């Protein structure tokens, strides 16, 4: 986990409009073409035995079929550190992650867990990395492996074994001969566990992260260059190497350019390193901040650690609301930390609860009274899945959003973010927080609305409902998209809600959803499934002739059929069809929002 805070990372506060005013944005008529990465990944490493090519560009991740067809991806990832969870629970945990809407598991390999004593490596039980990769492959999860050597993760010495740090002549973490000899021995053993499971070998490991936070280093360029060269020499061969860099200064650009790294980003809604109920600056929109390209999240807080003196109240709504704000701001993937809580394994050669031996992080003075002092064994993190596999409420809230993200994956990956330029301080009231993502190529987009205030104390609902709201998005050439229709009643945004609404989205060949005031979840077996978000439900369809039947009241407005009076439930509310294609529409009631699952087969 990273704790460094730079102004460009994290959540941008959505554009704000006073209640009762028209929410307006201007859209561009063209998008910049996706740019290639500043390096070319080795095709032999990025190509699976069946011919699929896994790569990335400035718009995010892409999977090419062996026939050259391109599939843009908007993956959701979650951190699950296997050595913090018993081996017997791995399969169940991975399946719960998959059921929660995730496609990729991020996994730290903890050096201090596998080499407590110099030269004695243990890859058995919950430390059995090879078995973990087997199970991930069997469950169909891709893997983003993060072997360090430094990983932080609220571990003593950032996961470096005590004998490395306490060795006479230890120069610190960096490109130092003594330290790098120990690192090479460790990474060689880890590579032996991974070999056979890389993407180009038919396995799930598509990415490997090199080290972790580029903080606490005096020569990060030299260190990250030497570390990458070492890993390649040892035999590491993922489709992509990544680096967890939290800034965009010249030093980090040099690191990426020299080493062919894909850089990832992060953001946390709470800060355990500050006392009190603290909302981080990740909730503020800063139009002056530079962007990492592509914006691939690897550490978005899906919980937060407790420390002994600083145990924060955690509001389930704050987490998926923050995640949606990041997506509205242009993120091209979501990687959660932690998604699965855990417990540190018992030490093999010492008392795990001995304050002088614990592998959990302590205060700078070695005590347990500072803000950084962690519980000796527990690493629950208020993760969506507890250390014992129990889903928390925000597991279900996040799953609901993942269903939409997955269904809209290819479209989201091509949609650029739009917002008003004026930043808004968190806690001001009562604005409508909203943003849009729009693709000029497909002429489709989504409006994101978040009526929730993370900065407020969470003792009661933090925001009132906001009435008389309309959204208008207009392109430079004059094309206008309105939610709702000018002939419809204005929207009332419910209190403490967050959602996304599609506009001008193709649902069938030659049939577009002009807008919907319900969130589009997915389409399955010829049915488009929506979810009521507390707004009066309307569907607008172009052309109007595509509406074959409806239980609501349809009115033709300029070639578009606007269907009003839709009652959410479990019955079909409309049938759409054109040129031989057809789909039915179901709008589920808001009350079941956390009881919706998608299944394979």
C-alpha positions in Angstrom: 0.0 0.0 0.0 1.2 3.5 -0.8 0.7 6.4 1.6 2.4 9.2 -0.4 0.0 11.9 -1.4 0.5 13.9 -4.6 -2.1 16.4 -5.9 -2.7 14.7 -9.2 -3.5 11.2 -7.9 -6.9 9.9 -6.9 -10.4 11.2 -7.1 -11.5 14.4 -8.8 -14.4 16.2 -7.3 -17.2 16.2 -9.8 -18.3 19.4 -11.5 -20.7 21.3 -9.4 -24.0 23.1 -10.2 -26.4 24.8 -7.8 -29.8 23.1 -7.2 -32.4 24.0 -9.8 -29.9 25.1 -12.5 -29.3 23.4 -15.8 -26.1 21.2 -15.6 -24.3 21.8 -18.9 -21.1 20.6 -20.5 -19.5 21.1 -23.9 -18.2 18.0 -25.7 -15.6 17.7 -28.4 -16.5 16.5 -31.9 -13.4 14.3 -32.1 -11.1 12.4 -29.8 -7.3 12.2 -29.9 -6.2 8.8 -31.3 -4.8 6.4 -28.7 -1.1 6.7 -28.4 1.2 3.7 -28.2 3.2 3.1 -25.0 6.6 4.8 -24.9 8.1 1.4 -25.5 7.1 -1.7 -27.4 6.4 -4.8 -25.2 8.1 -7.9 -26.2 5.5 -9.6 -28.4 6.7 -13.1 -27.5 5.9 -12.3 -23.8 2.6 -10.6 -24.5 1.2 -13.4 -26.7 -0.6 -16.4 -25.3 -0.2 -19.9 -26.9 -3.6 -19.4 -28.5 -2.5 -16.2 -30.2 -4.1 -13.6 -28.0 -2.0 -10.5 -27.5 -2.3 -8.6 -24.1 -1.0 -5.0 -24.3 -1.9 -1.4 -23.5 -1.9 2.0 -25.0 -2.8 5.5 -23.8 -6.5 4.5 -23.5 -5.9 1.5 -21.3 -5.6 -2.3 -21.7 -6.3 -4.1 -25.0 -6.7 -7.8 -25.9 -6.1 -8.7 -29.5 -7.5 -12.0 -30.9 -5.3 -14.2 -33.0 -7.3 -12.9 -36.0 -6.3 -9.3 -35.1 -9.7 -8.3 -33.7 -9.3 -5.7 -30.9 -11.2 -5.9 -27.6 -10.7 -2.9 -25.3 -10.9 -3.8 -21.6 -11.9 -1.9 -18.4 -10.7 -4.5 -15.8 -11.4 -4.5 -12.1 -8.6 -5.8 -9.9 -8.3 -6.6 -6.2 -5.4 -7.2 -3.9 -5.4 -10.6 -2.2 -2.1 -11.5 -0.5 -2.1 -15.3 -0.3 0.3 -15.6 2.6 -2.2 -13.7 4.8 -5.0 -16.2 4.1 -4.9 -20.0 4.7 -4.3 -22.1 1.6 -7.6 -24.0 2.1 -9.5 -20.7 1.6 -7.8 -19.6 -1.6 -10.2 -21.1 -4.1 -13.3 -19.9 -2.3 -11.8 -16.4 -1.9 -10.9 -16.2 -5.6 -14.3 -17.3 -6.7 -15.9 -14.7 -4.4 -13.7 -12.1 -6.0 -14.8 -13.3 -9.4 -18.5 -13.3 -8.3 -17.9 -9.7 -7.1 -17.1 -8.6 -10.6 -13.3 -8.8 -10.6 -11.3 -10.3 -13.5 -7.8 -9.9 -12.1 -6.2 -10.7 -8.7 -3.3 -8.5 -7.5 -1.0 -10.3 -5.2 2.0 -9.2 -3.1 4.7 -11.8 -2.5 6.1 -11.0 0.9 9.9 -11.6 1.2 9.8 -11.7 5.0 7.2 -14.4 4.9 9.2 -16.8 2.7 12.8 -16.1 3.8 12.7 -15.5 7.5 16.2 -16.7 7.9 18.9 -16.1 5.3 18.9 -18.8 2.6 16.0 -20.7 4.1 13.1 -20.4 1.7 9.6 -21.7 2.5 7.0 -22.0 -0.2 4.6 -24.4 1.5 1.1 -23.9 3.0 -0.1 -20.4 2.8 3.4 -19.4 1.4 2.9 -21.8 -1.6 3.0 -19.3 -4.4 3.0 -21.9 -7.2 -0.1 -23.5 -5.8 -1.8 -20.1 -5.6 -1.1 -19.5 -9.3 -2.5 -22.9 -10.1 -5.7 -22.1 -8.3 -6.0 -18.6 -9.9 -5.6 -20.3 -13.3 -8.2 -22.9 -12.5 -10.7 -20.2 -11.4 -10.1 -18.1 -14.6 -8.6 -15.1 -12.8 -5.7 -13.2 -14.3 -2.8 -12.3 -12.0 -0.9 -9.1 -11.4 2.0 -10.3 -9.3 3.9 -7.9 -7.0 7.0 -9.6 -5.6 8.8 -6.5 -4.4 11.4 -6.8 -3.0 10.0 -3.8 -1.1 6.2 -3.8 -0.9 5.2 -1.7 2.1 1.8 -3.4 2.8 2.0 -2.2 6.4 4.7 -4.7 7.1 7.8 -4.2 9.2 10.6 -2.9 6.9 8.1 -2.9 4.0 8.4 -6.7 3.8 12.2 -6.8 3.8 13.4 -9.6 6.2 14.8 -8.4 9.5 18.2 -10.1 8.8 18.6 -8.0 5.6 18.0 -4.7 7.4 20.0 -5.6 10.5 23.0 -7.0 8.6 26.2 -5.1 9.4 26.9 -2.7 6.6 23.3 -2.4 5.4 23.2 0.6 3.1 19.4 0.8 2.8 17.1 -0.1 -0.1 18.7 0.8 -3.3 21.2 -0.2 -5.9 23.8 -1.3 -3.4 25.9 -4.4 -4.1 25.2 -6.2 -0.7 21.4 -5.5 -0.8 21.1 -6.4 -4.5 22.8 -9.8 -3.9 20.2 -10.7 -1.4 17.4 -9.4 -3.7 18.7 -11.5 -6.6 18.7 -14.7 -4.5 15.1 -14.0 -3.4 13.8 -13.0 -6.8 15.4 -16.1 -8.3 13.5 -18.4 -5.9 10.2 -16.5 -6.7 10.8 -16.8 -10.4 11.1 -20.6 -10.0 7.6 -20.5 -8.4 6.2 -18.4 -11.3 7.8 -20.2 -14.2 5.1 -22.0 -16.3 2.4 -19.6 -15.3 3.2 -16.5 -17.4 0.6 -15.4 -20.0 2.9 -16.6 -22.9 3.1 -20.0 -21.2 -0.7 -20.4 -21.0 -0.9 -19.1 -17.5 -2.6 -16.2 -15.7 0.3 -13.9 -14.9 0.0 -11.0 -17.3 1.7 -8.3 -15.3 4.6 -8.1 -12.7 5.1 -5.0 -10.6 8.7 -4.1 -9.8 9.2 -3.1 -6.2 6.7 -0.6 -4.8 6.5 3.1 -3.7 9.4 5.0 -5.2 9.7 6.9 -1.9 12.5 6.6 0.7 15.0 6.3 -2.2 18.0 8.6 -3.0 18.6 7.1 -6.4 15.4 5.6 -7.7 16.4 5.8 -11.4 19.4 3.7 -10.8 17.6 1.3 -8.5 14.6 0.6 -10.7 16.8 0.3 -13.7 19.1 -2.3 -12.1 16.1 -4.1 -10.6 14.3 -4.5 -13.9 17.5 -5.6 -15.6 18.0 -8.2 -12.9 14.4 -9.6 -13.2 14.8 -9.9 -17.0 18.1 -11.7 -16.6 16.6 -14.1 -14.1 13.8 -15.0 -16.5 10.8 -12.9 -15.5 8.6 -12.6 -18.7 5.2 -11.0 -18.1 3.2 -9.3 -20.9 3.8 -6.0 -19.1 6.0 -4.8 -16.3 4.4 -2.2 -14.0 5.6 0.4 -11.5 3.7 1.9 -8.6 4.8 5.5 -9.1 2.6 8.2 -7.7 3.9 11.3 -9.5 4.7 12.5 -13.0 7.9 14.4 -12.5 11.0 14.1 -14.8 12.6 11.5 -12.6 9.7 9.1 -12.8 9.3 9.7 -16.5 13.0 8.8 -16.9 12.4 5.6 -14.9 9.6 4.5 -17.2 11.4 5.4 -20.4 14.5 3.4 -19.4 12.7 0.4 -18.2 9.5 -0.1 -20.3 7.2 0.3 -17.3 3.5 0.8 -17.3 2.9 3.2 -14.5 -0.1 2.8 -12.2 -2.0 5.2 -9.9 -3.9 5.2 -6.7 -6.3 7.1 -4.3 -7.7 6.6 -0.8 -10.9 8.2 0.6 -9.5 8.1 4.1 -6.1 8.7 5.7 -5.1 6.6 8.7 -1.8 8.5 8.8 -3.8 11.6 10.0 -5.7 11.7 13.2 -9.5 12.3 13.3 -12.0 11.6 10.6 -9.9 12.8 7.7 -11.1 12.9 4.1 -8.1 12.9 1.7 -7.5 15.5 -1.1 -8.3 12.6 -3.5 -11.9 14.0 -3.4 -10.9 17.4 -4.9 -10.8 18.3 -8.5 -7.5 20.0 -9.5 -7.5 21.0 -13.1 -3.9 22.1 -12.9 -2.7 18.7 -12.0 -0.8 16.5 -14.6 -2.2 13.1 -15.6 -0.5 9.8 -15.9 -1.3 8.1 -19.2 -3.0 5.7 -19.3 -4.7 6.0 -15.9 -4.5 2.5 -14.6 -5.4 2.2 -10.9 -3.6 -0.4 -8.8 -4.3 0.9 -5.3 -7.7 2.4 -4.9 -8.8 2.2 -1.3 -11.6 -0.3 -0.9 -11.2 0.0 2.9 -8.6 1.4 5.3 -6.3 0.0 8.0 -6.8 0.5 11.6 -3.9 1.6 13.8 -3.9 1.4 17.5 -4.5 5.1 18.2 -6.5 5.9 15.0 -9.6 3.7 14.3 -11.8 5.4 11.8 -15.5 5.1 11.2 -16.0 3.6 7.7 -19.0 4.4 5.6 -19.9 1.7 3.0 -21.3 4.3 0.6 -18.1 6.3 0.6 -16.1 3.6 -1.0 -18.0 2.8 -4.3 -18.9 6.5 -4.5 -15.2 7.3 -4.5 -14.4 4.6 -7.1 -17.1 5.9 -9.4 -15.7 9.5 -9.1 -12.3 8.1 -10.2 -13.9 6.5 -13.2 -15.7 9.7 -14.0 -12.4 11.4 -13.8 -10.8 9.2 -16.5 -9.5 6.1 -14.8 -9.2 3.2 -17.3 -9.2 0.4 -14.7 -9.9 -0.1 -11.0 -7.4 -1.9 -8.8 -8.5 -2.2 -5.1 -6.4 -2.3 -2.0 -7.2 -4.4 -0.1 -10.0 -6.4 -1.6 -9.4 -9.4 0.7 -8.4 -8.9 4.3 -6.0 -11.2 6.1 -3.9 -12.2 9.0 -0.1 -12.3 9.0 1.2 -15.9 9.2 2.8 -17.2 12.4 6.5 -16.7 12.2 8.5 -20.0 11.7 11.3 -19.1 14.0 10.0 -16.6 16.6 7.0 -15.6 18.7 4.7 -13.8 16.2 3.3 -11.6 19.0 6.7 -10.6 20.4 6.8 -6.8 19.8 10.5 -7.2 18.9 9.8 -9.9 16.3 6.4 -9.0 14.8 6.3 -8.6 11.0 3.6 -6.0 11.2 4.6 -2.3 10.9 5.5 -0.3 14.0 6.1 3.3 14.9 9.4 4.9 13.9 10.7 4.4 17.5 9.7 0.7 17.5 6.8 1.4 19.9 3.0 0.9 19.4 1.9 4.4 20.2 2.4 6.3 17.0 -0.1 6.7 14.1 1.7 4.0 12.1 1.4 1.3 14.7 -0.5 -1.7 13.3 -2.2 -4.6 15.0 0.4 -7.4 15.3 -1.5 -10.0 13.4 -4.8 -8.7 11.9 -4.9 -7.0 8.5 -8.6 -6.8 8.1 -8.3 -3.4 6.4 -12.1 -3.2 6.3 -11.7 -5.0 3.0 -14.8 -6.0 1.0 -14.0 -9.6 1.9 -13.0 -10.2 5.6 -10.0 -12.4 6.5 -12.4 -15.2 7.0 -14.2 -14.7 3.6 -17.3 -12.9 4.9 -18.5 -10.3 2.4 -19.1 -6.9 3.9 -21.9 -4.5 2.7 -19.6 -2.6 0.3 -18.7 -5.9 -1.4 -22.3 -6.0 -2.6 -22.4 -2.2 -3.4 -19.1 -2.5 -5.4 -20.4 -5.7 -7.2 -23.4 -3.8 -8.5 -21.1 -1.2 -10.0 -18.8 -3.8 -11.4 -21.7 -5.3 -13.4 -22.1 -2.0 -15.2 -18.4 -1.4 -15.6 -17.9 -4.9 -17.1 -20.9 -4.5 -19.5 -19.8 -1.1 -20.7 -16.1 -2.0 -20.6 -15.3 -1.5 -24.3 -17.2 1.8 -24.4 -15.8 3.2 -21.2 -12.3 2.5 -22.4 -12.9 4.9 -25.4 -14.8 7.6 -23.5 -12.9 10.7 -22.5 -13.7 12.5 -19.2 -15.4 15.9 -19.2 -16.0 18.3 -16.3 -16.3 22.0 -15.5 -13.1 23.6 -14.7 -14.0 25.2 -11.4 -12.8 23.2 -8.4 -15.3 22.8 -5.5 -14.3 22.4 -1.8 -15.7 19.2 -0.3 -18.4 20.0 2.2 -19.9 22.9 0.3 -23.7 22.5 -0.2 -25.8 21.8 -2.0 -24.2 21.3 -5.4 -24.9 18.5 -7.9 -21.7 16.6 -8.3 -21.6 15.3 -11.8 -19.3 14.5 -14.7 -19.5 12.9 -18.1 -17.5 10.5 -20.2 -18.0 10.7 -23.9 -16.7 9.1 -27.1 -16.8 11.3 -30.2 -16.1 8.2 -32.2 -19.2 6.2 -31.1 -21.1 9.4 -30.1 -22.1 7.7 -26.8 -21.4 8.5 -23.2 -22.4 8.3 -19.6 -23.3 10.9 -17.0 -22.0 10.2 -13.5 -23.8 11.7 -10.5 -22.7 11.5 -6.9 -24.8 13.2 -4.2 -22.6 12.2 -1.3 -20.2 14.2 0.8 -17.2 12.1 1.9 -15.8 15.0 4.0 -18.8 15.1 6.3 -18.9 13.2 9.6 -20.9 10.1 8.8 -23.4 10.2 11.7 -26.4 10.9 9.5 -27.3 11.3 5.8 -24.7 13.8 4.5 -26.7 15.4 1.7 -30.4 16.2 1.1 -32.2 15.3 -2.1 -31.6 17.9 -4.8 -34.7 18.8 -7.0 -35.1 20.4 -10.4 -32.0 19.0 -12.1 -31.5 18.6 -15.8 -28.4 17.6 -17.7 -27.5 19.0 -21.1 -24.4 18.0 -23.1 -23.7 19.7 -26.4 -21.0 19.1 -29.0 -19.1 21.8 -30.7 -21.0 21.1 -33.9 -24.3 21.6 -32.1 -25.5 18.1 -31.3 -27.4 18.2 -28.0 -28.0 15.4 -25.5 -30.5 16.0 -22.8 -31.4 14.0 -19.6 -34.4 14.1 -19.3 -36.4 15.3 -22.3 -37.3 19.0 -22.2 -41.0 17.8 -22.0 -40.3 15.7 -18.9 -40.3 16.8 -15.3 -36.9 17.7 -14.0 -35.0 15.1 -11.9 -34.8 15.0 -8.1 -31.4 13.5 -7.1 -32.0 11.3 -4.0 -29.8 11.8 -0.9 -26.6 9.8 -0.6 -26.7 8.2 -4.0 -24.2 7.6 -6.8 -24.9 6.2 -10.2 -24.2 6.5 -13.9 -26.7 7.1 -16.7 -26.1 6.2 -20.4 -26.8 8.5 -23.3 -26.9 7.8 -27.0 -25.7 4.3 -26.4 -26.2 1.7 -29.2 -28.2 -1.3 -27.8 -29.0 -2.9 -31.1 -27.7 -2.3 -34.6 -29.2 1.0 -35.7 -31.0 1.4 -32.3 -29.8 3.8 -29.7 -30.7 4.4 -26.1 -31.0 8.2 -26.3 -31.0 8.3 -22.5 -32.1 6.4 -19.5 -32.8 7.7 -15.9 -32.1 4.1 -14.7 -28.6 2.6 -14.5 -27.8 0.1 -17.2 -26.4 -3.0 -15.6 -26.0 -5.6 -18.4 -27.6 -7.5 -21.2 -28.2 -11.2 -21.0 -30.2 -13.7 -23.1 -31.8 -10.9 -25.2 -32.7 -8.8 -22.2 -31.2 -5.4 -21.2 -31.3 -5.1 -17.5 -31.5 -1.7 -15.8 -31.7 -0.7 -12.1 -33.8 2.1 -10.7 -31.6 4.6 -8.8 -34.5 6.4 -7.2 -35.3 8.7 -10.1 -38.6 8.7 -12.1 -37.8 6.0 -14.7 -37.7 7.1 -18.3 -36.3 5.5 -21.4 -35.7 7.3 -24.7 -35.1 5.3 -27.8 -34.0 6.3 -31.3 -35.6 5.7 -33.8 -39.0 5.8 -32.3 -40.1 3.0 -34.6 -37.8 0.6 -32.7 -40.2 0.6 -29.7 -42.4 -2.5 -30.5 -44.3 -2.5 -27.2 -44.1 -1.0 -23.7 -46.0 -1.1 -20.4 -45.3 2.6 -20.0 -46.5 5.6 -22.0 -44.5 6.3 -25.2 -44.5 9.7 -26.9 -42.7 10.5 -30.1 -40.5 13.6 -29.8 -38.5 14.5 -32.9 -37.9 10.9 -34.0 -37.2 9.6 -30.5 -39.7 7.6 -28.4 -39.7 8.8 -24.8 -41.2 6.1 -22.5 -42.6 7.5 -19.2 -44.5 6.0 -16.4 -42.3 2.9 -16.1 -42.8 1.0 -12.8 -39.6 -0.9 -11.7 -40.1 -4.6 -11.1 -39.3 -7.9 -12.6 -41.5 -7.9 -15.7 -40.6 -6.7 -19.2 -41.4 -3.0 -19.6 -40.5 -2.6 -23.2 -39.5 -4.6 -26.3 -37.2 -3.0 -28.8 -36.5 -4.2 -32.3 -35.1 -3.1 -35.7 -33.8 -4.9 -38.8 -34.3 -8.3 -37.4 -32.7 -7.6 -34.0 -34.7 -7.4 -30.8 -34.2 -7.0 -27.0 -36.4 -6.8 -24.0 -36.0 -4.3 -21.2 -36.4 -4.9 -17.5 -35.9 -2.2 -14.8 -35.2 -3.7 -11.4 -36.4 -1.9 -8.3 -33.8 0.0 -6.2 -34.6 -2.1 -3.2 -32.7 -5.1 -4.7 -29.6 -3.1 -5.7 -27.3 -5.2 -3.5 -28.9 -8.5 -4.4 -28.0 -8.6 -8.1 -25.5 -11.2 -9.3 -24.3 -12.2 -12.8 -23.3 -15.8 -13.4 -21.3 -17.7 -16.1 -23.0 -20.2 -18.3 
